[in-house]
């Protein structure tokens, strides 16, 4: 190993900073999955009959399904009977204000740098905080409700806005969609719900922060975002989990519905515990994210920075149904040690003059494997549809892998589809050049990688971009070797 | 300031420098000339501490300290600057961001406060004038899409920003047209302050019309075989290297 690489390797001691466990008393369902458990969850949440019906249909469908095998990842078979499907921090009493929030929960989020105090808000971000299976706090609800914006936990939405939930839930990701979407539909416990009414531009960033705390649990949250005609919202999602030697399952569903002229921007910084440097532990992150551009000129944009999880399997997609609608996917996926990522997007062009852009940056270090998998499908009716895809891979060592699996299906001759792909290595020349200007090898790699990801970071809201850059630097530690 | 004694260095097992001696005092400008393959660029790389270059024997003392023990970034922070023959591109990293990181690393190593954005911008503005650099260049990615002339100018701009004590210019004149050569030379001359020292590696006497050296050395087969005043460069221009080769072979 060369000297530079050794220096980098020594910093492997860089720890996952968010791996602590909070001492929050929780109430768990018994391990395992059955109709009884589904009923248990539904009863816990005092759900109406239609919701239980939805869950049961999903569960029965799931039982007939096979776990997908096609992704370019290897992991031990998940024992679905060995997971706790519901875990909620025990409420001490009815909460009326934040002062009454369990101090341990508040401390947990403080430690994560997420303020649940509205007066301490950072640049106007409203937060929905989810621990394990339930939402513990949603900030700024009142202020938002003045504009008619509904921002709440999913459970509350089921109670308070059943008509909206009923209408939209499953309309973008039906429970039959795939194995994990079916599982989620059966057992999901909470998540965020957001509705932006006609013509309203949401004045602050909305965000959900997901935290897994309890051992042996799975997290199955569900997010539903609806932007009515001409509405605009920018949504952020962050997530962390404690360090444990066993793997934990996270199978979420995110649905976005955009009406005519609506715009939704969804940004994720995914930082689930990735396992230790020998590949022990970490989160299995099997997520279905999809947006529907239902109306004309609507736009949905996904930006993701993926640095966490032991195994990731995720394809934030856009169905471009409305004419002149736009879908975007900007992604940075960084893998280190033994992490595995199979991520990408699907752009389904149905409407005329629909456009999509895909910018994917994969960075692999250590012994990790990083795959881009993307589908661009141009339907028969999608006159003059356009797609541009750019998939770049950057290798930080010689034991890691980068793969690209682009799929293109074009059924309309007037469409224009472009695909560019590159693979490169961080050059010793570049590192030496930085060294010669006084910059250490570690900082040099950080600089080079951040430069490489710039196009994607530019899409993130300001404070999130800074966060992402820092996160990238931490995740890079020990990446070359 | 710099004292190279009996330096032997190799790359990929091939010895390129064999017994090089050179002493540079504060404020001096030394030109190193010599035919292709004589070891000029190797000397630059060894001084900067490039990994592939191995020192087999001899020593390099810099302010009395053994340079060979130090990493490239430590050398840089102690004031050794190499202007690259082929400056490297770093896509997506703005020149300004790159330099801010570099300048502050150097400052930190000297226990100086890091510059905030305002002071840094002011410093940049001052130094940009030295090489007549356009403001837009600071926002462009490091050397990416720069013309040959812009790259070299950028090297001198970086040099001005980092305020090194010993500047090693590796064929800074290569690929420059006459106007660019003048601008780059003016920049370098502006940085001559009587204390800062320069090692100017070049093929051509042309550069030395602008940057007038105190000493000219001829490097041949890994050794300095002839040294003289600035007039030696003119003689080389006129007669080539053959007469020196002959002298050495005898």
Boltz contact constraints between the chains, C-beta under 6 A:
constraints:
  - contact:
      token1: [A, 3]
      token2: [B, 51]
      max_distance: 6.0
  - contact:
      token1: [A, 429]
      token2: [B, 88]
      max_distance: 6.0
  - contact:
      token1: [A, 430]
      token2: [B, 88]
      max_distance: 6.0
  - contact:
      token1: [A, 430]
      token2: [B, 90]
      max_distance: 6.0
  - contact:
      token1: [A, 432]
      token2: [B, 50]
      max_distance: 6.0
  - contact:
      token1: [A, 433]
      token2: [B, 88]
      max_distance: 6.0
  - contact:
      token1: [A, 435]
      token2: [B, 72]
      max_distance: 6.0
  - contact:
      token1: [A, 435]
      token2: [B, 73]
      max_distance: 6.0
  - contact:
      token1: [A, 436]
      token2: [B, 48]
      max_distance: 6.0
  - contact:
      token1: [A, 436]
      token2: [B, 72]
      max_distance: 6.0
  - contact:
      token1: [A, 436]
      token2: [B, 76]
      max_distance: 6.0
  - contact:
      token1: [A, 436]
      token2: [B, 82]
      max_distance: 6.0
  - contact:
      token1: [A, 437]
      token2: [B, 76]
      max_distance: 6.0
  - contact:
      token1: [A, 437]
      token2: [B, 102]
      max_distance: 6.0
  - contact:
      token1: [A, 438]
      token2: [B, 73]
      max_distance: 6.0
  - contact:
      token1: [A, 438]
      token2: [B, 76]
      max_distance: 6.0
  - contact:
      token1: [A, 438]
      token2: [B, 77]
      max_distance: 6.0
  - contact:
      token1: [A, 438]
      token2: [B, 102]
      max_distance: 6.0
  - contact:
      token1: [A, 438]
      token2: [B, 105]
      max_distance: 6.0
  - contact:
      token1: [A, 438]
      token2: [B, 106]
      max_distance: 6.0
  - contact:
      token1: [A, 439]
      token2: [B, 101]
      max_distance: 6.0
  - contact:
      token1: [A, 439]
      token2: [B, 102]
      max_distance: 6.0
  - contact:
      token1: [A, 439]
      token2: [B, 105]
      max_distance: 6.0
  - contact:
      token1: [A, 440]
      token2: [B, 73]
      max_distance: 6.0
  - contact:
      token1: [A, 447]
      token2: [B, 93]
      max_distance: 6.0
  - contact:
      token1: [A, 451]
      token2: [B, 90]
      max_distance: 6.0
  - contact:
      token1: [A, 451]
      token2: [B, 91]
      max_distance: 6.0
  - contact:
      token1: [A, 451]
      token2: [B, 92]
      max_distance: 6.0
  - contact:
      token1: [A, 451]
      token2: [B, 93]
      max_distance: 6.0
  - contact:
      token1: [A, 452]
      token2: [B, 92]
      max_distance: 6.0
  - contact:
      token1: [A, 454]
      token2: [B, 92]
      max_distance: 6.0
